[in-house]
Amino acid sequence: MRALIVFILLLLLINPKISTTTYQVEKPNLILAADNSASIAYLNQGDTLRNLINSLENNKRLQERFDISKLSFGRDIQLNDSLNFSETQTDINKVLSKVRDLFRSKNTAVVLLSDGNQTLGRDYRYFKSSPGQYVMPMVLGDTTSYADLEINRLNVNRYAFLDNRFPVEVIINYTGQEPVSTRFELRSGESVLYTQDLNLGPESTSAIINTTLPANRLGVLTYEAVIAPQASEKNKENNHRKFAVEVIDERTRVLLLSDISHPDLGAIKKSIESNRHRELEIKFVGKDNYVLQDYQLVMLYQPNAGFREVFDELKSDNISSFIITGTKTDWRFLNSRQDLFNKDFTAQPQEIEALFNPDFSRFQFKNIGFNDFPPLLDMFGEIAPNGLDPLLFQKIANVETMQPLLAIAESRENKIGVLFGEGVWRWRAKAWRDSGSFEAFDDFLGKIIQNLASQKQRERLTVDYESFYYGNDLITLTARYFDENYIFDPGATLSIRLENTETGDTMQNGLVPGNKSYVLDLENLPEGEYKFMLKEENTEISKTGKFTIVASSVETQFASANLDKLQFFAKNNNEEVYYVNNSKALIFRLLNDENFIPVQKSHQKNVPLVNWYNLLFLLVALLSAEWFFRKYRGLI
């Protein structure tokens, strides 16, 4: 035993390393991406798709070669196995982008099982897969081209103004080899408001109809565009489409006060007056005459000491305002004239980029690419906000901050907006460069002006929603509840009772608390008019409203699979399109492509002998045994 003890001690002093090698087979991924939209069921491909997925998933040779995963997609991606073909929109580009990001670590084969008909998102034809990823589209549905008349696009503004006419643009497409004559109508209930005869054929495959309709009463007005179908048409669902317009009475006068000339002034005026029911007048402090009470909103551009009387009058008359600062702002004066913010300023100008705040919930607006907008200019310094609700944060020298760039504050008497930076004309120019239109920027600024100019008294319970939705839209209601001091209360219990006024069907839901708001998402509600009552359960403060759901089933507008788009996409990614009746070709490709060979990887691990705890336990056991043996023999 002593010899063994000495041997172990000498071995531990030498401390040799012992190497162990383990082997692991790493398989490539096989992603089965199934189209779960309503168009699959409409083209009678539901059972075909389910059987195809089962055959691929249960193929023994594929199981040996790949790690197989399944997902379904429509508007969004679902990781469940069930296919019900109830998705009202299809975004193929979105699922391809998500798969590209999620499975970039090893070689991946993506089988895109779809009819190729996309109704939402960027055009997937121009999607490029990353190296090591191979997207193989398999077309579902009839690829035969049939004679078909369809309403391809219907363009109409969401809002119209009372006692005016609003424009309607309808684009009609024809697919076929024979000339046809048809009749187009715009209807409101049983009344026909507009008609036009059309002659289409192989050389004249489309027609653009432009007309105007009267907005003669307030509320949501529902219309229907209809093309008389041909007897030979296979799909007649795309021969009619409903749309709606909300008629509002909105006349807003805005005053823009400045002490300097600047390109921002003209850009703001053009943007606000793009809505012809808004009027903006530019006046110069100390030079022009004006009466502040004649306006619903007063904009103060880079205020200085010359604005002293303006600030006093705004405060005494509780007039809403919108302050825009910049390099010519007198910050010492501005800090002293309000208590919403204070800036520790210097004489050094700085560039400020915009950072979108996704948690802003006072009203709904879209991110129009603020993060890519040119920087604004303001004086360098840190802002200490007090009661500001930011729409945009500041990004300075690529550092994201929580400093407000664009914010709104609200009291019971008025509302105040603040933009900390000049150069907003560059934002409007960037919006034009990105989309060829000022509409996105003008709509964003218009929402701010509409909110600030609103004369509604502040309420403890508010709800933000649209007056109408299309049937394929995701309906989102956003509510805010304030305590008696008008501070947002995150611990409230909000519930909503929703009733279809035509059928009498009701539903009760609770709202999910978020960041400074409560949210309810509704999907798959039938067409009709709904009224709701939102209530805070503890105080029983309630709010009522109503909205209309206009029937819109874009997924039933397709007569066949879109083979042309799938072929373009496949060619763009150096692939080919596969067909359901020849799925063996796809399986053969998956089993024989050298890009999808499983790889055996070895992992070698070097462990010093001193880390072998079993050897330590053996040494302790031997020492103990020797001690007991010597004690037993009386040697100790």
Salt bridges, closest charged atoms under 4 A:
GLU26 OE2 - LYS601 NZ 3.27
ASP47 OD1 - ARG50 NH1 3.39
GLU57 OE1 - LYS70 NZ 3.14
ASP67 OD2 - LYS106 NZ 3.29
ASP76 OD1 - LYS94 NZ 2.43
ASP81 OD1 - LYS70 NZ 3.71
ASP101 OD1 - ARG104 NH2 3.09
ASP123 OD2 - ARG125 NH2 2.69
ASP142 OD2 - LYS234 NZ 3.67
GLU185 OE2 - ARG183 NE 3.72
GLU185 OE1 - ARG187 NE 2.82
ASP197 OD1 - ARG183 NH1 2.88
GLU224 OE2 - HIS240 ND1 3.38
ASP249 OD1 - ARG251 NH1 2.19
GLU250 OE2 - ARG278 NH2 3.34
ASP264 OD2 - HIS262 ND1 3.65
GLU273 OE2 - LYS269 NZ 3.02
GLU279 OE1 - ARG253 NE 3.92
GLU281 OE2 - ARG253 NH2 2.61
GLU281 OE1 - LYS283 NZ 3.91
ASP312 OD1 - ARG337 NH2 2.06
ASP378 OD2 - LYS343 NZ 3.31
ASP389 OD2 - ARG362 NH2 3.26
ASP389 OD2 - ARG480 NH1 3.97
GLU410 OE1 - ARG362 NH1 2.56
GLU422 OE2 - HIS262 NE2 2.87
ASP434 OD2 - LYS430 NZ 2.78
ASP442 OD1 - ARG428 NE 2.97
GLU459 OE1 - LYS543 NZ 2.61
GLU466 OE1 - ARG158 NE 3.50
GLU499 OE1 - ARG497 NH1 3.51
GLU499 OE1 - LYS531 NZ 3.96
GLU527 OE2 - LYS242 NZ 2.77
GLU575 OE1 - ARG589 NH1 2.82
ASP593 OD2 - ARG589 NE 2.77
GLU626 OE2 - ARG2 NH2 2.52
